[in-house]
Structure formats: C-alpha cells, structure tokens
C-alpha cells in the first residue's frame, strides 16, 4: 500500500511540475503585416504579449496549429505558427502558410480564441480577424534564424543565408543602403559578404541590421518580417591615426541638400561609403549673404573613400549666396567617424568660394555599381535613391554626350536608362555621376561611389608578348647583378 502511495505522489508531483514549467502567453493582435500573398507565400500578423512579458524566441518557422481561411462559402485548411527572431521582444509574429492549391482571391482568416501548446508555452490568440488577398503571381517570401557576422583580424569573407518560400531576383538590401549580391543554391538564398564591403558600410562596432527588399511595383523598400535581424560585430581591430591635409575644393556650386566636396592628400586607406548618421562631425564655414553680412555656421561633414580615389571631405553647406571653409588653426581630431581610423585634420586656410542657391537633393545609393556593355549595348537601367528626386536633374556620366533619360518613380527613386553610346570615345573606367546645378553647369555627386563601366573586354596578352616580357625582365635582373 505504501508503495502505491509513493508512486501516486510521484505522479501528482510530476504533473504539478509540468504545469509550473508551462508558460502562458496571451497575445493581442496589433495588425496584419503581410496580407497580399503570391502563388505560394505566408500571411504575417503582429501580436503583442499581455501581462508579464515572457522571453519567447523561435525563428524556425515551424507550424504549430491548424486554421482555415474562407471565401464565398469555400473553406481551405492552412497551417500556422509563431515566430520571433529578436531578443527580449514583447512582439510575436503569427504566420500562416498558403500554398499553390489555394486559388487566387480574397479570404477571411479568424484567429480569435485560438489556443495551442508550443514547446513550454501555452499560447492563446485573444483576437484577430483579417482579410487576405491571394494573387496569381510570385511575391518574395524569405525567412531565417538570427545570424551573426564577427569581423576580427582573421575575417575576410562571410555569407548571409535565407530560406526561400518564393524569390524572383528582387533587390535585397542590408539596413536600407547596402545592396547584397545573392545567388540561389538548394532553395537557399546565399549572399556573400566581404570584409572590404562590410567595413565600408559600418560606423559602429556592433550593428543590428534589418533586411529589406525593393518592391519595383511601387518602388518602395519593404521589410521581410520573418527575416531576423543581422548582427554585425567588429572586434580586435586596432585603429590607425590618419593625418589629413585638405587640398582643394572640388564642388564650388551647390543647392539646398546638395553636398560639396574637398580632395585630400590621403590615398592608401580602406573604402568608406556612408555620408549620413550621427558619426558625422562639424566644421565651421563662413556665409556671406546678398547684403555682405558674414556669419559663421557649423556644417555637418564626413569622409568618403572609393576605389582608386583619394579620401574626400564631403559637407552639407546650406547658406544663401557664398560660403567658404573657416581657417583650421590647430589639428582637429575625428575619432568616431570610422571603425578603422582616427582622422587628424591638419591646419589649413582654404577660402575657395562655394556659390549656393535654390533647391536640390542628395543621393544615398544606386544600383548596379558595375555596368558591362561587352554583351549588349543597352539600355541598362540604374536605380538611384534620392531624398527628393524631382529636385535633381540633368544626370550624366559624360558631359560630351546627351543627359541620361530618367524618370522619377515612387517617392524616393529615379530610374535612368544608360547605353554604350553615352560613353562614345571613352575607355573602361570609373565614372562619377554629374547633375545640372543652378548655374546650368554640371556638378559632380561625390556622395556616392563612381560607376564602374566596362566598354570592351580587356585584351589577353599573347604568348609572344609574355615570352618577350619575361626575356626583358630576365635581362633587367642580369644587368642589376652585373
């Protein structure tokens, strides 16, 4: 009898322990985030935890309960689940998979009162009725678990990977500005990352970055809600001191929100592309207005570095009529602008004048950065992200040719067509974009890297040339030895 009591007590204790281990999550809906689904895709709804916030993290996209969608008296079974790839988040996504067997149409999905067990959690969806539109075309749908890239002294190349539900060669970007070049293998999207490109796009040692894609139906960036943030960690990289001498003014005419640029004497450092953010620093400029009145203003500046180009000092200088850089009398240290470098701006007196008038805009990025005309003569489309695209006109890479044909699309984009004929008489090389300024002349946009243009294939040295070059080299060595 005592053995039976002991066994019974053990069973009761085990049940109580399991009840204590089960965590209750009561979720109230915030709203549907992905409601238009392609031939095969995922509806995504955002929920918020009620009461005490539980640490729930799961980014496997594993279905955990069944539901239905309905339209015009027809009902279809679907599989749904919960997803969260973020640390300490009170928000949890509920997803529902819709495959090709469900025809296009408008459906109703009701999740109110749904309760299910997932791992150690008993989850209740308190409310939520949603309309879902399923269309007969492919729409991008990716998901992944959290990924971390650590850049240290041994890091050269890395890769981000994304599980594919649907992908149609959409442009993928990291943190709204770094365009990823990706390829598909075994239904996984692989996006290589190089040390050079990562460091050129980072301002902080630790960055938690989001992934977006460019929706070219409306030309707007859209988040991928089931793609977890990407964590980039930079460590053990010793900063170097870089002495910077400002040499000459490169852009002497600008408009509102069009940056100007100076060339410096620095050449042998790594690339850096970001000209926005809190890491920029201030320099003093003098403004002289139409009345001859002079005032000193702090203007935000940054350093930019591109392939085979010197370091550029680029500044926002928005003051009516005439501006110039104030004399820098003592060395100015810029410590938080770059992960790899501390810049030391040397004393300089440069009073080259900048003529300011009217309204313009700046360019944040463009794609693609390389155009190859060896296989076709174009036209090839280039997309530019511009804060106010209607305020920037007359784009060209060659002032001897007609301006590019461009169209403003979406709220922040300009789409231009470029042909091989635009570079007639030119050679393979890197070409800066230019626009028409308020004096009806051209100003160079140094805030973005130059476009790499391939007009013809580089000739392969003939065997005879190689042998002749080798003979000359050997003869040179022999003469040195003599």
C-alpha positions as CSV (number, residue, x, y, z in Angstrom):
1,X,0.0,0.0,0.0
2,X,2.9,2.4,0.9
3,X,4.5,1.7,-2.5
4,X,1.3,2.6,-4.2
5,X,1.0,5.9,-2.3
6,X,4.6,6.8,-3.1
7,X,4.0,6.1,-6.8
8,X,0.8,8.1,-6.8
9,X,2.5,11.1,-5.0
10,X,5.3,11.0,-7.6
11,X,2.8,11.2,-10.5
12,X,1.0,14.1,-8.9
13,X,4.3,15.9,-8.3
14,X,5.3,15.3,-11.9
15,X,2.0,16.7,-13.2
16,X,2.4,19.8,-10.9
17,X,6.0,20.4,-12.2
18,X,4.9,20.2,-15.8
19,X,2.1,22.7,-15.1
20,X,4.6,25.0,-13.4
21,X,7.0,24.7,-16.4
22,X,4.3,25.6,-18.9
23,X,4.3,29.4,-19.5
24,X,1.1,31.1,-20.6
25,X,1.3,33.6,-23.4
26,X,-1.8,35.6,-24.1
27,X,-1.4,37.6,-27.3
28,X,-3.5,40.5,-28.6
29,X,-3.3,41.5,-32.2
30,X,-1.5,44.7,-33.4
31,X,-2.4,44.2,-37.1
32,X,-1.7,42.2,-40.2
33,X,1.8,42.9,-41.8
34,X,1.7,40.8,-44.9
35,X,-1.8,40.5,-46.4
36,X,-1.1,40.0,-50.1
37,X,0.2,36.5,-50.8
38,X,1.6,35.2,-54.0
39,X,1.1,31.7,-55.5
40,X,3.0,30.3,-52.6
41,X,3.5,32.5,-49.6
42,X,3.0,33.5,-46.0
43,X,0.4,35.8,-44.2
44,X,2.1,37.5,-41.3
45,X,0.2,39.1,-38.3
46,X,1.9,41.0,-35.5
47,X,0.8,40.3,-31.9
48,X,1.8,41.7,-28.5
49,X,2.1,39.8,-25.2
50,X,-0.3,40.8,-22.5
51,X,0.6,40.9,-18.8
52,X,4.1,39.8,-17.7
53,X,6.5,39.7,-20.7
54,X,7.8,36.2,-21.4
55,X,11.1,35.6,-23.2
56,X,9.9,33.8,-26.3
57,X,12.4,33.3,-29.2
58,X,11.8,30.9,-32.0
59,X,12.7,31.6,-35.7
60,X,12.3,28.1,-37.2
61,X,9.0,28.9,-38.9
62,X,7.6,25.6,-37.7
63,X,3.8,25.3,-38.0
64,X,2.2,24.6,-34.6
65,X,-1.6,24.8,-35.1
66,X,-4.2,24.4,-37.9
67,X,-6.6,27.0,-39.0
68,X,-8.8,27.8,-42.0
69,X,-9.5,30.6,-44.5
70,X,-12.8,31.0,-46.2
71,X,-14.4,32.8,-49.2
72,X,-17.8,32.6,-50.7
73,X,-18.8,29.5,-48.8
74,X,-15.5,27.7,-49.5
75,X,-13.1,26.8,-46.8
76,X,-9.4,25.8,-47.0
77,X,-7.2,24.3,-44.4
78,X,-3.9,26.0,-43.6
79,X,-1.0,25.5,-41.2
80,X,0.1,28.4,-38.9
81,X,2.7,29.1,-36.3
82,X,4.5,31.6,-34.2
83,X,7.8,33.4,-35.0
84,X,10.2,35.7,-33.2
85,X,13.9,36.2,-34.0
86,X,14.5,39.1,-31.7
87,X,15.9,39.3,-28.2
88,X,13.6,40.4,-25.3
89,X,10.7,41.4,-27.6
90,X,7.2,41.7,-26.4
91,X,6.0,41.3,-30.1
92,X,5.5,37.9,-31.7
93,X,4.5,37.2,-35.3
94,X,1.9,34.7,-36.2
95,X,2.3,33.3,-39.7
96,X,0.0,31.1,-41.9
97,X,1.3,29.2,-44.9
98,X,-0.8,29.3,-48.2
99,X,0.3,27.0,-51.0
100,X,-0.5,26.7,-54.7
101,X,-3.5,24.6,-54.0
102,X,-5.4,27.6,-52.8
103,X,-6.7,29.7,-55.7
104,X,-6.3,33.5,-56.0
105,X,-9.0,35.5,-54.3
106,X,-9.9,37.4,-51.1
107,X,-10.2,35.3,-48.0
108,X,-11.1,35.8,-44.3
109,X,-8.9,34.5,-41.6
110,X,-10.1,34.4,-38.0
111,X,-7.6,33.6,-35.2
112,X,-9.7,34.9,-32.3
113,X,-9.7,32.4,-29.4
114,X,-7.2,30.1,-31.0
115,X,-5.2,28.2,-28.3
116,X,-2.4,25.8,-28.7
117,X,0.8,24.4,-27.0
118,X,4.2,25.1,-28.4
119,X,7.2,23.8,-26.5
120,X,7.0,25.1,-23.0
121,X,4.3,27.7,-23.9
122,X,0.5,27.6,-23.8
123,X,-0.4,30.3,-26.3
124,X,-3.7,32.0,-26.7
125,X,-4.6,34.4,-29.5
126,X,-7.0,36.7,-27.9
127,X,-8.4,38.3,-31.0
128,X,-7.9,38.8,-34.7
129,X,-10.0,38.6,-37.9
130,X,-8.2,39.5,-41.1
131,X,-8.7,39.8,-44.8
132,X,-6.0,38.2,-47.0
133,X,-5.6,38.7,-50.7
134,X,-4.0,35.8,-52.7
135,X,-2.8,36.7,-56.2
136,X,-1.7,34.7,-59.2
137,X,1.9,35.8,-59.3
138,X,5.1,35.2,-57.4
139,X,5.9,37.5,-54.5
140,X,9.1,37.4,-52.5
141,X,8.9,35.4,-49.2
142,X,12.0,34.7,-47.2
143,X,12.7,33.7,-43.6
144,X,15.8,32.9,-41.5
145,X,17.0,32.4,-38.0
146,X,19.3,35.1,-36.3
147,X,22.7,35.4,-37.9
148,X,25.9,37.0,-36.6
149,X,28.9,38.1,-38.6
150,X,32.0,38.8,-36.5
151,X,34.7,40.9,-38.2
152,X,38.1,40.5,-36.5
153,X,41.6,40.3,-37.8
154,X,41.1,36.9,-39.2
155,X,37.9,37.6,-41.0
156,X,38.0,38.0,-44.8
157,X,34.7,36.8,-46.2
158,X,31.3,35.8,-44.9
159,X,27.8,35.0,-46.0
160,X,24.2,35.5,-45.1
161,X,21.7,32.8,-46.0
162,X,17.9,33.0,-46.2
163,X,15.3,30.2,-46.6
164,X,13.2,30.7,-49.7
165,X,9.5,30.3,-49.9
166,X,9.4,32.4,-53.1
167,X,12.1,34.6,-54.7
168,X,12.2,36.4,-58.0
169,X,15.6,38.1,-58.2
170,X,14.3,41.1,-56.1
171,X,17.0,43.5,-54.9
172,X,17.9,42.7,-51.3
173,X,19.4,45.4,-49.1
174,X,21.0,45.4,-45.6
175,X,19.9,48.4,-43.5
176,X,18.4,50.3,-46.4
177,X,21.6,51.1,-48.2
178,X,24.0,48.1,-48.7
179,X,22.8,46.1,-51.7
180,X,23.5,42.4,-51.5
181,X,24.6,40.3,-54.5
182,X,22.9,36.9,-54.0
183,X,22.6,33.6,-55.7
184,X,20.3,30.6,-55.2
185,X,21.6,27.1,-54.3
186,X,19.4,24.2,-53.0
187,X,16.5,26.6,-52.4
188,X,18.6,28.8,-50.1
189,X,19.5,32.4,-51.0
190,X,23.2,32.9,-50.4
191,X,24.5,36.4,-50.1
192,X,28.3,36.7,-49.9
193,X,29.8,39.5,-47.8
194,X,33.4,40.7,-48.0
195,X,35.4,42.4,-45.3
196,X,36.0,45.3,-47.6
197,X,32.3,46.0,-48.3
198,X,31.2,45.5,-44.7
199,X,33.7,47.9,-43.2
200,X,32.9,50.4,-45.9
201,X,29.3,50.4,-44.7
202,X,29.7,50.3,-40.9
203,X,30.1,53.1,-38.4
204,X,29.8,51.2,-35.2
205,X,31.5,48.2,-33.7
206,X,28.1,46.4,-33.1
207,X,25.3,46.8,-35.5
208,X,21.9,45.0,-35.5
209,X,20.7,45.4,-39.1
210,X,17.5,44.8,-40.8
211,X,16.9,43.2,-44.2
212,X,14.6,44.8,-46.8
213,X,13.8,44.3,-50.5
214,X,12.9,46.8,-53.2
215,X,9.3,46.4,-54.4
216,X,9.5,47.5,-58.0
217,X,5.7,47.6,-58.5
218,X,5.6,50.7,-56.3
219,X,9.3,51.5,-55.9
220,X,9.4,51.3,-52.2
221,X,11.5,49.4,-49.6
222,X,9.6,46.7,-47.7
223,X,10.7,44.8,-44.7
224,X,10.8,41.0,-44.6
225,X,9.1,40.3,-41.2
226,X,10.2,36.7,-40.9
227,X,13.9,37.5,-41.5
228,X,15.6,38.0,-38.2
229,X,17.9,41.0,-37.7
230,X,21.5,40.5,-38.7
231,X,24.1,41.2,-36.0
232,X,27.5,42.6,-37.2
233,X,30.2,42.6,-34.5
234,X,33.6,44.3,-35.1
235,X,36.3,43.5,-32.6
236,X,40.1,43.5,-32.0
237,X,40.7,45.9,-34.9
238,X,43.4,48.4,-33.9
239,X,42.5,51.9,-35.1
240,X,45.1,53.8,-37.1
241,X,45.8,57.5,-37.0
242,X,45.4,59.2,-40.4
243,X,46.8,62.7,-41.0
244,X,44.6,64.6,-43.4
245,X,45.5,67.6,-45.4
246,X,42.7,69.4,-47.2
247,X,44.0,70.2,-50.7
248,X,41.3,71.8,-53.0
249,X,37.6,72.4,-53.4
250,X,36.0,70.0,-56.0
251,X,32.4,71.3,-56.0
252,X,32.1,75.0,-55.9
253,X,28.4,75.3,-56.8
254,X,25.6,73.8,-54.8
255,X,21.9,73.9,-53.9
256,X,20.0,73.1,-50.7
257,X,20.8,69.5,-49.6
258,X,23.4,69.1,-52.3
259,X,26.8,68.4,-50.6
260,X,30.1,69.9,-51.6
261,X,33.5,68.1,-51.6
262,X,37.2,68.7,-51.0
263,X,40.0,66.5,-52.1
264,X,42.6,65.4,-49.5
265,X,46.1,64.0,-49.7
266,X,45.1,60.6,-48.2
267,X,45.1,57.7,-50.7
268,X,46.2,54.4,-49.1
269,X,43.3,53.5,-46.8
270,X,40.2,51.3,-47.0
271,X,36.9,52.4,-48.6
272,X,34.1,54.1,-46.7
273,X,30.7,54.9,-48.2
274,X,28.4,56.3,-45.5
275,X,27.7,60.0,-45.6
276,X,24.8,60.0,-43.1
277,X,24.3,59.4,-39.4
278,X,25.3,60.7,-36.0
279,X,29.0,59.8,-36.6
280,X,29.5,62.8,-38.9
281,X,31.3,65.7,-37.5
282,X,31.0,69.6,-37.7
283,X,33.3,72.1,-39.4
284,X,32.9,75.9,-39.4
285,X,32.1,77.7,-42.6
286,X,31.6,81.4,-43.2
287,X,28.4,82.5,-45.0
288,X,28.2,85.9,-46.8
289,X,24.7,86.8,-47.9
290,X,23.4,89.3,-50.5
291,X,23.9,92.2,-48.1
292,X,27.5,91.4,-47.5
293,X,26.7,90.2,-43.9
294,X,29.0,87.4,-42.7
295,X,28.1,84.7,-40.2
296,X,29.8,81.5,-39.0
297,X,27.8,78.3,-39.2
298,X,28.6,74.7,-38.2
299,X,28.1,72.3,-41.0
300,X,28.0,68.5,-40.9
301,X,30.8,66.8,-42.7
302,X,32.1,63.3,-43.4
303,X,35.0,61.4,-45.0
304,X,34.3,59.1,-48.0
305,X,36.8,56.8,-49.8
306,X,36.3,54.9,-53.1
307,X,38.4,52.6,-55.2
308,X,41.4,54.3,-56.8
309,X,40.3,57.7,-55.5
310,X,41.7,59.9,-52.7
311,X,39.8,60.5,-49.5
312,X,37.1,63.1,-49.9
313,X,35.8,65.5,-47.3
314,X,32.1,66.0,-48.1
315,X,30.0,68.6,-46.3
316,X,26.4,69.9,-46.2
317,X,26.8,73.7,-46.7
318,X,23.4,75.3,-46.9
319,X,23.8,79.1,-46.7
320,X,22.4,81.6,-49.2
321,X,24.8,83.1,-51.7
322,X,28.5,82.5,-50.8
323,X,30.2,80.1,-48.4
324,X,33.8,79.1,-47.6
325,X,35.6,76.9,-45.0
326,X,36.9,78.7,-41.9
327,X,40.6,78.5,-41.3
328,X,41.5,75.5,-39.2
329,X,44.3,76.8,-36.9
330,X,45.0,73.6,-34.9
331,X,44.8,69.9,-35.6
332,X,41.2,68.6,-35.4
333,X,40.8,65.0,-34.3
334,X,37.8,63.0,-35.7
335,X,37.6,59.8,-33.6
336,X,34.1,58.3,-34.0
337,X,33.6,58.5,-37.8
338,X,35.2,55.3,-38.8
339,X,35.8,51.9,-37.2
340,X,39.3,51.6,-38.6
341,X,40.7,55.1,-38.4
342,X,41.1,58.2,-36.3
343,X,41.4,61.2,-38.7
344,X,43.6,64.2,-37.8
345,X,42.7,67.2,-39.9
346,X,45.7,69.4,-40.3
347,X,45.7,73.2,-40.0
348,X,44.6,74.8,-43.3
349,X,43.4,78.1,-44.8
350,X,41.3,77.4,-47.8
351,X,38.9,80.2,-48.8
352,X,37.7,78.8,-52.1
353,X,34.2,80.1,-52.6
354,X,31.0,77.9,-52.9
355,X,28.1,79.5,-54.7
356,X,24.7,78.4,-53.1
357,X,21.2,79.0,-54.5
358,X,18.0,77.1,-54.9
359,X,16.8,73.6,-54.0
360,X,18.4,70.3,-54.8
361,X,18.8,66.9,-53.1
362,X,21.4,64.2,-52.2
363,X,21.8,60.7,-53.4
364,X,22.1,57.9,-50.9
365,X,22.9,54.9,-53.1
366,X,22.4,53.5,-56.6
367,X,22.3,50.1,-58.2
368,X,24.0,48.4,-60.1
369,X,27.5,49.7,-59.4
370,X,29.0,47.9,-62.4
371,X,27.7,48.1,-65.9
372,X,29.1,45.7,-68.6
373,X,28.5,46.6,-72.2
374,X,30.5,43.8,-73.7
375,X,27.5,41.6,-74.1
376,X,24.9,44.2,-75.2
377,X,24.8,47.9,-75.9
378,X,21.9,48.7,-73.5
379,X,19.9,50.4,-72.5
380,X,20.6,49.3,-68.9
381,X,18.5,50.6,-66.0
382,X,20.1,52.3,-63.0
383,X,18.1,53.0,-59.9
384,X,19.1,55.9,-57.6
385,X,17.7,56.5,-54.1
386,X,17.3,60.3,-53.8
387,X,15.6,62.1,-50.9
388,X,13.8,64.5,-53.3
389,X,14.3,63.1,-56.8
390,X,12.3,65.8,-58.5
391,X,14.9,68.4,-57.3
392,X,17.9,66.7,-59.0
393,X,18.0,66.7,-62.8
394,X,20.4,66.5,-65.8
395,X,22.2,63.3,-64.9
396,X,25.3,62.4,-66.9
397,X,28.5,60.4,-66.8
398,X,29.9,62.0,-69.9
399,X,29.4,65.8,-70.5
400,X,30.2,65.3,-74.2
401,X,27.0,63.2,-74.6
402,X,23.3,63.9,-74.0
403,X,21.9,63.6,-70.5
404,X,20.5,60.3,-69.4
405,X,16.8,59.6,-69.9
406,X,15.4,59.4,-66.3
407,X,12.0,59.0,-64.7
408,X,11.0,59.7,-61.1
409,X,9.4,56.5,-59.6
410,X,8.0,56.0,-56.2
411,X,8.7,58.6,-53.5
412,X,12.5,58.4,-53.4
413,X,13.7,56.9,-56.6
414,X,14.9,58.0,-60.0
415,X,15.3,55.4,-62.8
416,X,17.6,56.2,-65.6
417,X,18.4,54.4,-68.9
418,X,22.1,54.2,-70.0
419,X,23.5,53.0,-73.2
420,X,27.0,52.2,-74.5
421,X,26.6,55.2,-76.9
422,X,26.7,57.5,-73.8
423,X,30.4,56.6,-73.4
424,X,31.3,57.0,-77.0
425,X,35.1,57.8,-77.3
426,X,35.6,56.7,-73.6
427,X,37.5,53.7,-72.2
428,X,36.9,51.2,-69.4
429,X,36.9,53.0,-66.1
430,X,35.2,54.6,-63.1
431,X,32.9,57.5,-63.9
432,X,31.3,59.9,-61.3
433,X,27.7,60.9,-61.8
434,X,27.1,64.6,-62.5
435,X,23.9,66.7,-62.4
436,X,22.9,70.1,-63.6
437,X,23.4,72.8,-61.0
438,X,21.6,76.2,-60.6
439,X,24.2,77.9,-62.9
440,X,23.1,75.4,-65.6
441,X,26.5,73.7,-65.4
442,X,27.5,70.3,-64.2
443,X,28.4,69.4,-60.6
444,X,29.8,66.0,-59.5
445,X,28.0,63.9,-56.9
446,X,30.8,62.8,-54.7
447,X,28.4,61.5,-52.0
448,X,28.1,58.2,-54.0
449,X,30.9,56.0,-55.5
450,X,31.7,56.3,-59.2
451,X,30.1,53.8,-61.6
452,X,32.4,51.1,-62.9
453,X,31.9,50.9,-66.7
454,X,33.1,48.1,-68.9
455,X,33.0,49.0,-72.6
456,X,35.3,46.3,-74.0
457,X,36.9,43.2,-72.8
458,X,40.5,43.6,-71.7
459,X,42.9,42.1,-74.2
460,X,44.6,38.9,-73.2
461,X,48.4,39.1,-73.6
462,X,49.6,36.9,-76.4
463,X,52.1,34.1,-75.7
464,X,54.7,36.0,-77.7
465,X,54.3,39.1,-75.6
466,X,54.5,37.1,-72.4
467,X,57.8,35.5,-73.5
468,X,59.2,38.8,-74.7
469,X,58.2,40.4,-71.3
470,X,59.9,37.5,-69.5
471,X,63.1,38.0,-71.5
472,X,63.2,41.7,-70.7
473,X,62.6,41.0,-67.0
474,X,65.5,38.4,-67.0
475,X,67.8,40.8,-68.9
476,X,67.0,43.6,-66.3
477,X,67.9,41.3,-63.4
478,X,71.1,40.3,-65.2
479,X,72.1,43.9,-65.7
480,X,71.4,44.7,-62.0
481,X,73.6,41.7,-60.9
482,X,76.4,42.9,-63.2
